[in-house]
Amino acid sequence: MVGHYNMRGFNELLREKTGFINRLSFKGGAVAHGPEQSVLAAAKTCDAALVIGSDPLSALPFGTARALAQLPLIAIDPRRSLTTDAAEVVIPSALSGLEVGGTAVRMDG
């Protein structure tokens, strides 16, 4: 199991709706996929980043994390992390499965 236990559910939904699970852009209402949609490419062209329930500064390769950390960050997360420490705005959220209901999909399905 990975740290983000519900990633399979997210990835299954994203693949069902778009045909892809990563490197996507929805700019202009259309789905674009490819290496130019990577976090590193986005960090070089974005004005800011909204990070929801993730800690990319500790999970991404150093060069990519460094480029992302140069942006103004807004983090929505239930716990403190490298990303929330670097963020200019932190919005606390509820802990999935403990403070809110819903359905989680395990990595093994």
C-alpha positions as CSV (number, residue, x, y, z in Angstrom):
1,M,0.0,0.0,0.0
2,V,1.2,3.5,-0.7
3,G,1.0,6.5,1.6
4,H,-2.1,7.9,-0.2
5,Y,-4.3,4.9,0.2
6,N,-7.1,6.2,-2.1
7,M,-4.9,6.9,-5.1
8,R,-6.3,3.9,-7.0
9,G,-9.8,5.3,-6.8
10,F,-8.6,8.7,-8.1
11,N,-6.5,7.1,-10.9
12,E,-9.4,4.8,-12.0
13,L,-11.8,7.8,-12.2
14,L,-9.2,9.9,-14.1
15,R,-8.5,7.1,-16.6
16,E,-12.2,6.4,-17.0
17,K,-13.0,10.1,-17.8
18,T,-9.8,11.0,-19.8
19,G,-8.0,7.8,-20.8
20,F,-4.9,8.9,-18.8
21,I,-3.8,8.9,-15.2
22,N,-1.0,11.5,-15.2
23,R,0.5,14.5,-17.0
24,L,-2.9,16.1,-17.8
25,S,-4.0,19.6,-18.4
26,F,-7.6,20.8,-18.6
27,K,-6.7,24.3,-19.8
28,G,-9.4,25.7,-22.1
29,G,-11.8,22.8,-21.2
30,A,-9.9,20.2,-23.3
31,V,-7.8,17.3,-22.0
32,A,-4.1,17.5,-23.0
33,H,-1.7,14.7,-22.2
34,G,2.1,14.5,-22.5
35,P,5.5,15.4,-21.0
36,E,4.8,19.1,-21.5
37,Q,2.0,18.6,-18.8
38,S,4.4,17.4,-16.2
39,V,4.9,19.1,-12.8
40,L,8.3,20.4,-13.8
41,A,6.8,22.0,-17.0
42,A,3.9,23.5,-15.0
43,A,6.3,24.9,-12.4
44,K,8.1,26.8,-15.1
45,T,4.9,28.3,-16.5
46,C,2.5,28.7,-13.7
47,D,1.9,31.7,-11.4
48,A,1.0,29.6,-8.4
49,A,0.2,26.0,-7.4
50,L,-2.7,24.6,-5.5
51,V,-1.7,21.3,-3.8
52,I,-4.6,19.2,-2.4
53,G,-3.9,16.3,0.0
54,S,-0.4,15.7,-1.3
55,D,3.2,16.4,-0.3
56,P,5.0,16.8,-3.7
57,L,8.0,18.6,-2.1
58,S,9.0,15.4,-0.4
59,A,7.8,13.0,-3.1
60,L,9.1,14.5,-6.4
61,P,12.6,14.5,-7.6
62,F,14.7,17.3,-6.1
63,G,14.9,19.5,-9.2
64,T,11.2,19.3,-9.8
65,A,10.4,19.9,-6.1
66,R,12.8,22.9,-6.1
67,A,11.1,24.4,-9.1
68,L,7.6,23.9,-7.5
69,A,8.8,25.4,-4.2
70,Q,9.7,28.6,-6.1
71,L,6.0,29.2,-6.8
72,P,3.5,30.7,-4.4
73,L,1.9,27.5,-2.9
74,I,-1.6,27.0,-1.5
75,A,-1.9,23.7,0.4
76,I,-5.1,21.9,1.5
77,D,-4.1,19.0,3.7
78,P,-5.1,17.6,7.1
79,R,-1.4,17.2,8.3
80,R,1.8,19.2,8.3
81,S,4.4,18.3,5.6
82,L,7.3,19.9,3.7
83,T,4.7,21.3,1.3
84,T,2.5,22.9,3.9
85,D,5.7,24.3,5.6
86,A,6.6,25.9,2.3
87,A,3.1,27.1,1.4
88,E,2.1,30.7,1.8
89,V,-1.5,29.6,2.5
90,V,-2.5,26.4,4.3
91,I,-6.1,25.3,4.6
92,P,-6.6,22.5,7.0
93,S,-9.0,19.7,5.9
94,A,-10.6,16.8,7.6
95,L,-8.9,13.4,7.8
96,S,-10.4,11.0,5.3
97,G,-12.1,8.0,6.9
98,L,-11.9,9.4,10.4
99,E,-13.5,12.8,10.3
100,V,-15.5,12.5,7.1
101,G,-17.3,9.6,5.4
102,G,-17.0,8.3,1.9
103,T,-15.6,5.4,0.0
104,A,-11.9,4.5,-0.3
105,V,-10.5,2.2,-2.9
106,R,-7.5,0.2,-1.8
107,M,-4.5,-0.1,-4.1
108,D,-5.2,-3.8,-4.6
109,G,-8.8,-3.1,-5.6
